[in-house]
Amino acid sequence: MNYDMLLLRFGEFMLKGKNRARFEKTIITQVKALLKPYPGASLRKEYGRVYVDLGGESHTELIKVLKRVFGVMSISPVKVTPSELDEIVKTAVAFMDEREDEFKEGTTFKVNVRRVWKEFPNSSHEMNHLVGSPILRKFQQLSVDVRQPDIELRVEIRDQGTYIFNETIPAVGGFPLGTNGKAMVLLSGGIDSPVAAWSSMRRGLEVECVHFYSYPFTSERAKEKVIDLARALADHAGKIKLHLVPFTEIQTAFTQLGQDNLIITLMRRSMLRIASKLAERERALALITGDSLGQVASQTLPSMNVIGRATDLPLLRPLVMMDKQEIITLSKQIGTYDISILPYEDCCTLFVPKSPSTNPNLRIVDKIESTMSHLSEWVDQAVEQTETITLHAGETSVVTNPTSDNGMKDDWF
């Protein structure tokens, strides 16, 4: 079917009163940016909605793009006809004729007319019958069910035209990107942290990613894998800033302490210190991790408590109560799973001890760190040597899937 327009409905931020205008402006700016590759399409706004006039562009292609926009709750492809009785009935019957292949004996439907333009001569109730009767006469297999129909034909009569549609395609919902501030997400090469980043963006946070690499312990391929993960997130955000932090010196120092059971705890505390300094530099107000309670040794409640004490910033854990299968399912939906399972190790998974501590003692950890006289200096040096790149939606990926190892990795961030 050839549609004329897409109807975009806003999500929960419509309830936010005084902030609504700011949220609407943000989401419209994002939609306009996404429409640039589609010169025929144009955008216009009404209260609580955005309309995209297709101008000959593919509605299926644009729906794929726009349903990723944070803050858009649903999308409906729409046929537009003049607000005249004969034209409305003619277009409604033709609309249903396009869908006749879907009708089976006993298929139910209803017509739901909304007369927004009050000068239209017929009431909404009258129009339900005027539109529904010729449809029933033409399609004998249909019957009316006003409570739970298989097909609900919706007709909105407005002064500038009448909109006819029946599909409501779910979109991502949430809050427009960046309307709730900025945070830094610790991005590893695993499954969890990209999902945590996406979940945070859905709640209106602008995120920047921080990744720690330890060359030569980790390969260039591992670094490229994380760049691809950030690029996949950019497909949802428009663009993503990625900070690549050299961690070799600090990590090597920890391996020489003889405290193997605490090495993950010590590494993660230093990572939080570095990420906090980067957050201060980038004016971010929180840190985000992919922790899921009890999933690995560093994600027990005692471990998270000791690790989290290393920063004064709020530490957000969007996945903390999700199980692994829920996280995997979401990672497949957002397009990061196939990248995450590539078998390139990050700097944490290479140094996992045989018996990592699940109940570290904060006093002991503080004492160990106090013996490392150069730790603060190394943290500052890592921040200074951080490489920052910006990735944009639609860029080509770097890493391709090799033939070896299905590589299901847990996330240590």
C-alpha positions in Angstrom: 0.0 0.0 0.0 1.2 3.5 -0.8 0.9 5.7 2.2 1.0 9.5 2.3 2.2 10.2 5.8 3.5 8.8 9.0 1.9 9.7 12.4 4.4 9.7 15.3 3.0 9.7 18.8 5.0 10.9 21.7 5.6 8.8 24.9 5.5 9.4 28.6 7.3 12.8 28.5 4.0 14.3 27.4 3.0 14.1 31.0 5.8 16.4 32.1 4.0 19.7 32.0 6.3 22.7 31.9 9.1 20.6 30.4 7.0 19.3 27.5 7.9 22.1 25.1 11.6 21.5 25.6 11.2 17.7 25.1 9.2 18.2 22.0 11.8 20.6 20.5 14.5 18.0 21.2 12.6 15.1 19.6 11.7 17.2 16.5 15.4 18.2 16.1 16.4 14.5 16.1 13.6 13.5 13.7 14.7 16.3 11.3 18.3 15.1 11.4 17.2 11.5 10.6 15.1 12.7 7.6 18.1 14.4 5.8 18.9 11.3 3.7 15.3 11.3 2.5 14.8 14.5 0.6 11.1 13.9 -0.3 10.1 13.6 3.3 9.1 16.7 5.4 8.0 17.2 9.0 5.2 19.1 10.7 4.0 19.3 14.3 0.7 19.3 16.0 0.0 19.1 19.7 1.4 15.8 21.0 2.2 14.5 17.6 4.6 14.8 14.7 3.6 14.1 11.1 6.1 13.1 8.5 4.8 13.7 4.9 6.4 11.0 2.9 6.7 12.8 -0.4 7.3 9.6 -2.3 9.7 8.1 0.2 9.3 4.5 1.4 7.2 4.3 4.5 8.7 1.0 5.5 12.3 2.4 5.3 11.3 5.5 7.3 9.5 3.5 9.9 12.6 1.4 10.5 14.6 4.6 11.1 12.0 6.6 13.1 10.9 3.8 15.5 14.4 4.0 17.1 13.9 7.6 18.1 13.8 7.9 21.8 10.5 9.5 22.9 8.5 8.2 20.0 5.9 5.8 21.4 4.2 4.5 18.2 4.0 5.1 14.5 1.0 4.8 12.1 1.2 4.9 8.3 -1.6 7.1 7.1 -3.6 7.7 3.9 -4.8 11.3 3.5 -7.9 12.3 1.7 -10.0 15.5 1.4 -12.4 16.1 4.3 -15.5 15.5 2.1 -17.9 12.7 2.8 -17.7 11.0 -0.6 -13.9 11.1 -0.6 -13.7 9.8 2.9 -15.9 6.8 2.2 -14.2 6.1 -1.2 -10.7 6.2 0.4 -11.8 4.0 3.4 -13.2 1.3 1.1 -10.1 1.4 -1.1 -7.9 1.2 2.1 -9.7 -2.0 3.2 -9.6 -3.4 -0.3 -5.8 -3.2 -0.2 -5.9 -5.5 2.9 -8.5 -7.9 1.6 -5.9 -10.7 1.4 -5.8 -10.6 5.3 -9.5 -11.2 5.6 -10.8 -14.6 6.6 -14.3 -15.7 7.3 -15.3 -14.3 10.6 -12.7 -11.5 10.6 -14.1 -8.7 12.8 -13.7 -5.0 12.4 -14.9 -1.6 13.6 -14.7 1.9 12.4 -13.5 4.5 14.8 -14.2 8.1 13.6 -12.8 11.1 15.4 -14.2 14.4 14.2 -11.5 16.9 15.1 -12.8 19.5 12.7 -16.1 20.4 14.4 -17.5 22.2 11.3 -17.7 18.9 9.4 -21.5 18.3 8.9 -21.7 14.7 10.2 -21.0 13.6 13.8 -18.5 11.0 14.7 -21.2 8.5 15.5 -22.9 9.1 12.1 -19.6 8.7 10.3 -19.0 5.3 11.9 -22.1 4.1 10.1 -21.6 6.0 6.9 -18.0 4.6 6.5 -18.7 1.1 8.0 -21.8 0.2 5.9 -20.2 0.2 2.4 -17.3 -1.7 3.8 -19.6 -4.4 5.2 -21.5 -4.6 1.9 -18.3 -5.0 -0.2 -16.5 -7.5 2.1 -19.0 -10.2 3.0 -16.4 -12.1 5.2 -16.2 -9.2 7.7 -18.4 -8.7 10.7 -18.6 -6.0 13.3 -17.1 -6.2 16.8 -17.0 -2.9 18.6 -15.1 -4.3 21.7 -12.2 -6.4 20.4 -12.1 -6.2 16.6 -9.4 -7.9 14.5 -9.1 -4.7 12.5 -9.8 -1.2 13.8 -10.1 1.4 11.0 -9.4 4.8 12.4 -10.6 7.9 10.7 -9.6 11.4 11.9 -11.4 14.3 10.2 -9.5 17.5 10.2 -10.0 20.8 8.3 -6.7 20.3 6.3 -7.6 16.7 5.4 -8.8 13.3 6.8 -6.4 10.7 8.0 -7.2 7.0 7.6 -5.1 4.3 9.2 -5.3 1.1 11.2 -1.8 0.1 12.2 -0.1 1.2 15.4 3.6 0.1 15.2 5.3 0.2 18.6 8.4 2.4 18.8 11.1 2.7 21.5 9.3 5.2 23.7 11.0 6.7 26.8 12.3 10.2 26.9 14.0 12.3 24.1 17.7 11.8 24.1 19.7 14.2 26.3 16.7 15.7 28.1 17.7 14.2 31.4 21.4 15.1 31.3 24.6 13.4 30.4 26.4 10.3 31.9 29.5 8.2 31.1 29.0 4.5 30.5 31.8 2.0 31.0 31.8 0.1 27.8 33.5 -3.3 27.6 33.4 -5.8 24.8 30.7 -7.9 26.5 26.9 -8.2 26.2 25.8 -6.2 29.2 27.3 -2.7 29.0 25.9 -1.8 25.5 22.4 -2.8 26.7 23.0 -0.6 29.8 24.0 2.3 27.5 20.9 1.9 25.4 18.6 1.6 28.4 20.1 4.8 29.8 19.6 6.6 26.5 16.0 5.5 26.5 15.5 7.3 29.8 16.7 10.5 28.2 20.4 10.4 29.1 23.0 11.5 26.6 25.8 9.0 27.1 29.5 9.0 26.3 31.4 5.7 26.4 34.6 4.9 28.2 36.6 1.8 27.2 39.8 0.5 28.9 42.3 -1.4 26.8 45.7 -2.9 27.7 47.9 -3.2 24.7 49.7 -5.6 24.1 47.5 -7.8 26.4 44.5 -7.0 24.3 44.6 -6.9 20.5 43.8 -4.2 18.1 40.8 -6.4 17.1 39.4 -6.1 20.6 39.6 -2.3 20.4 37.9 -2.3 17.0 35.2 -4.5 18.4 34.4 -1.9 21.0 34.4 0.8 18.4 31.8 -1.2 16.5 29.7 -1.5 19.6 29.8 2.2 20.1 28.9 2.6 16.4 25.9 0.4 16.9 24.8 2.6 19.8 25.3 5.6 17.5 22.7 4.2 15.2 20.2 4.8 18.0 21.6 8.1 19.3 22.7 9.7 16.0 26.3 10.0 17.3 28.3 8.6 20.2 31.6 9.9 21.7 34.0 7.1 22.7 36.9 7.6 25.1 39.7 4.9 24.7 41.7 4.7 27.9 45.2 3.1 28.1 45.1 0.8 31.1 48.3 -1.3 30.8 50.4 0.4 33.4 47.8 0.3 36.1 46.7 -3.2 35.3 50.3 -4.5 35.3 50.9 -3.0 38.7 47.9 -4.8 40.1 49.0 -8.1 38.8 52.3 -7.7 40.7 50.7 -7.2 44.1 50.1 -10.8 44.9 46.4 -10.1 45.6 45.0 -12.1 42.7 41.6 -12.6 44.4 41.1 -8.8 44.6 42.5 -7.9 41.2 39.1 -7.3 39.6 37.9 -5.2 42.5 41.1 -3.1 42.3 40.9 -2.7 38.6 37.3 -1.7 38.6 37.9 0.9 41.3 40.6 2.5 39.3 38.4 2.4 36.2 35.7 4.3 38.1 38.3 6.9 39.2 39.4 7.5 35.7 35.8 7.6 34.4 34.9 10.1 37.1 37.7 12.4 36.0 36.6 12.1 32.3 33.0 12.8 33.5 34.2 16.0 35.2 36.0 17.0 32.0 33.0 16.3 29.8 30.4 17.7 32.3 28.7 14.4 32.8 26.7 14.0 36.0 26.8 10.2 36.6 28.5 6.9 35.7 26.8 3.9 34.2 27.8 0.2 34.3 26.4 -3.0 33.0 26.2 -4.7 36.5 23.6 -7.4 37.0 23.3 -8.5 40.6 25.0 -11.8 41.3 26.0 -12.5 37.7 29.8 -12.6 38.3 32.0 -12.2 41.3 32.4 -8.4 41.0 28.6 -8.0 40.8 27.7 -9.4 44.2 26.3 -6.8 46.5 29.4 -6.6 48.8 31.6 -6.3 45.7 29.4 -3.6 44.1 29.5 -1.7 47.5 33.3 -1.7 47.7 33.8 -0.9 44.0 31.3 1.9 44.1 33.0 3.7 47.0 35.8 4.7 44.5 33.6 7.5 43.1 31.5 10.3 44.5 29.4 10.4 41.3 26.0 8.7 41.2 26.6 5.1 39.9 23.7 4.0 37.7 23.1 0.3 37.1 20.2 -0.1 34.6 20.5 -3.9 34.4 21.0 -4.6 38.1 17.8 -6.7 38.5 17.7 -8.3 35.0 18.8 -11.9 34.4 21.2 -12.8 31.6 18.5 -14.1 29.2 16.6 -10.8 29.4 19.8 -8.9 28.7 20.6 -11.1 25.7 17.1 -10.7 24.3 17.4 -6.9 24.5 20.9 -6.9 23.0 19.6 -8.8 20.0 16.7 -6.3 19.6 19.1 -3.3 19.6 21.7 -4.8 17.3 24.7 -5.3 19.6 24.6 -9.0 20.4 26.4 -10.3 17.3 29.2 -7.8 17.9 29.4 -8.6 21.7 29.9 -12.3 21.1 32.9 -11.8 18.9 35.9 -13.7 20.5 38.1 -10.7 21.2 39.0 -10.4 24.9 38.8 -7.2 26.9 41.3 -6.2 29.6 39.2 -7.7 32.5 38.4 -11.1 31.1 42.1 -11.7 30.4 43.0 -11.3 34.1 40.1 -13.1 35.9 41.6 -15.0 38.9 40.7 -18.6 39.7 38.9 -17.5 42.9 37.9 -13.9 42.7 36.6 -12.4 45.9 32.9 -12.1 46.2 33.0 -10.4 49.6 35.9 -7.9 49.5 36.8 -5.9 52.6 36.8 -2.2 52.1 39.4 -1.6 54.8 41.8 -4.1 53.2 41.3 -2.7 49.7 42.0 0.8 50.9 45.1 -0.4 52.6 46.4 -2.2 49.5 45.7 0.9 47.4 47.5 3.1 49.9 50.7 1.1 49.3 50.6 2.1 45.6 52.3 5.5 45.8 52.0 6.1 42.1 48.3 5.1 41.7 46.9 8.6 41.6 49.6 9.7 39.2 48.8 6.7 36.9 45.1 7.6 37.0 45.9 11.2 35.9 48.2 10.0 33.2 45.6 7.6 31.8 43.1 10.5 31.6 45.7 12.6 29.8 46.5 9.9 27.3 42.9 9.0 26.6 42.0 9.0 22.9 38.5 10.3 22.0 36.7 9.6 18.8 33.1 10.4 17.7 31.1 7.8 15.8 28.0 8.6 13.7 25.0 6.6 12.7 25.3 4.7 9.5 29.1 4.3 9.4 30.5 1.0 8.2 31.6 -1.4 10.9 35.2 -2.4 11.4 35.2 -5.9 12.8 33.8 -8.9 10.9 32.8 -12.1 12.5 35.5 -14.8 12.3 34.7 -18.4 11.9 36.1 -19.5 15.3 34.4 -19.5 18.8 30.8 -18.5 19.5 32.3 -16.4 22.3 29.5 -15.7 24.7 31.3 -13.3 27.1 30.1 -12.0 30.5 30.4 -8.3 31.0 32.9 -7.1 33.6 31.8 -3.5 33.5 
